Amino acid sequence: MKKFTMIDESFKCLVCHRDIIPLGYTARDHCPHCLYSLHVDINPGDRQETCHGLLEPIGIEKFKKTYKIVYQCQKCHKIRKNIMAEDDDFEIILQIMKNSIDKL
């Protein structure tokens, strides 16, 4: 089982350049506006990954009673997944879903 380190901190998004505030109920791991993330963790919150590439949202998948955003690192091409946050831009979520269906 993966270890989880709780890190819920503010940051500036490297893609849309917005200031992002902590989530408050769990760890903030991606921008709620453009949904991009950074490839900085091996296990959630450990900040041990040396890649530091941009994680591009490429798909959405069902996970229990919520959804996960599927990412591909633009630098090393690894696939990672993060649970959606309550404040994620739903229009972006729908666009990612549409784009992944269009690729089938």
C-alpha positions as CSV (number, residue, x, y, z in Angstrom):
1,M,0.0,0.0,0.0
2,K,1.2,3.5,-0.8
3,K,2.2,5.8,2.0
4,F,0.4,9.1,2.2
5,T,2.1,12.3,3.5
6,M,-0.4,15.1,4.2
7,I,0.9,18.3,2.5
8,D,-1.9,20.9,1.8
9,E,0.0,24.0,0.9
10,S,-0.5,27.0,-1.3
11,F,1.5,27.3,-4.6
12,K,1.6,29.2,-7.9
13,C,0.5,27.1,-10.9
14,L,3.2,26.8,-13.5
15,V,0.7,26.5,-16.3
16,C,-2.1,29.1,-15.7
17,H,0.0,31.2,-13.2
18,R,-2.8,31.5,-10.6
19,D,-2.1,31.5,-6.9
20,I,-3.6,28.3,-5.5
21,I,-4.8,28.1,-1.9
22,P,-4.8,25.0,0.3
23,L,-7.7,22.6,-0.1
24,G,-8.5,22.4,3.5
25,Y,-9.9,18.8,3.8
26,T,-7.1,16.8,2.2
27,A,-3.8,17.5,0.3
28,R,-3.9,19.8,-2.6
29,D,-2.1,18.0,-5.4
30,H,-3.1,19.9,-8.6
31,C,-4.4,23.2,-9.9
32,P,-8.2,23.4,-9.6
33,H,-8.3,25.8,-12.6
34,C,-6.3,24.0,-15.3
35,L,-5.9,20.7,-13.5
36,Y,-2.2,20.4,-14.2
37,S,0.1,19.0,-11.5
38,L,3.8,18.5,-11.0
39,H,5.6,15.1,-10.9
40,V,7.2,15.6,-7.5
41,D,6.0,12.5,-5.5
42,I,6.8,8.8,-5.6
43,N,4.2,8.2,-2.9
44,P,1.6,10.8,-2.3
45,G,3.1,13.8,-0.5
46,D,6.7,12.5,-0.1
47,R,8.3,15.0,-2.6
48,Q,10.9,12.3,-3.4
49,E,10.5,12.2,-7.2
50,T,13.4,13.9,-9.0
51,C,11.6,14.3,-12.4
52,H,9.6,17.5,-11.6
53,G,8.0,17.4,-15.0
54,L,4.5,18.8,-15.7
55,L,1.7,16.3,-15.2
56,E,-0.8,16.9,-18.0
57,P,-4.4,15.8,-17.4
58,I,-5.2,13.2,-20.1
59,G,-8.2,11.3,-18.8
60,I,-10.8,10.8,-16.1
61,E,-11.7,7.5,-14.5
62,K,-14.3,6.4,-11.9
63,F,-12.8,5.7,-8.4
64,K,-15.2,4.5,-5.7
65,K,-17.7,7.3,-5.2
66,T,-15.6,9.9,-7.0
67,Y,-13.2,10.2,-9.9
68,K,-9.5,10.3,-10.5
69,I,-7.7,12.5,-13.0
70,V,-5.3,10.5,-15.1
71,Y,-2.0,12.4,-15.8
72,Q,0.9,11.8,-18.1
73,C,4.2,13.4,-17.3
74,Q,5.4,15.6,-20.1
75,K,9.1,14.9,-19.2
76,C,9.3,11.2,-18.3
77,H,5.9,10.1,-19.8
78,K,4.9,8.1,-16.6
79,I,1.2,7.9,-15.8
80,R,0.0,9.1,-12.5
81,K,-3.5,9.5,-11.0
82,N,-4.9,12.0,-8.4
83,I,-8.4,12.1,-6.9
84,M,-10.5,15.1,-8.1
85,A,-11.0,17.9,-5.6
86,E,-14.4,19.5,-4.8
87,D,-13.3,22.8,-6.3
88,D,-11.9,21.5,-9.6
89,D,-13.2,23.3,-12.7
90,F,-16.0,21.0,-13.9
91,E,-15.9,22.4,-17.5
92,I,-12.2,21.3,-17.7
93,I,-13.2,17.9,-16.4
94,L,-15.9,17.5,-19.1
95,Q,-13.4,18.6,-21.8
96,I,-10.8,16.0,-20.7
97,M,-13.5,13.3,-20.7
98,K,-14.6,14.4,-24.2
99,N,-11.1,14.4,-25.5
100,S,-10.3,11.0,-24.1
101,I,-13.5,9.6,-25.7
102,D,-12.7,11.2,-29.0
103,K,-9.3,9.4,-29.0
104,L,-11.0,6.0,-28.9
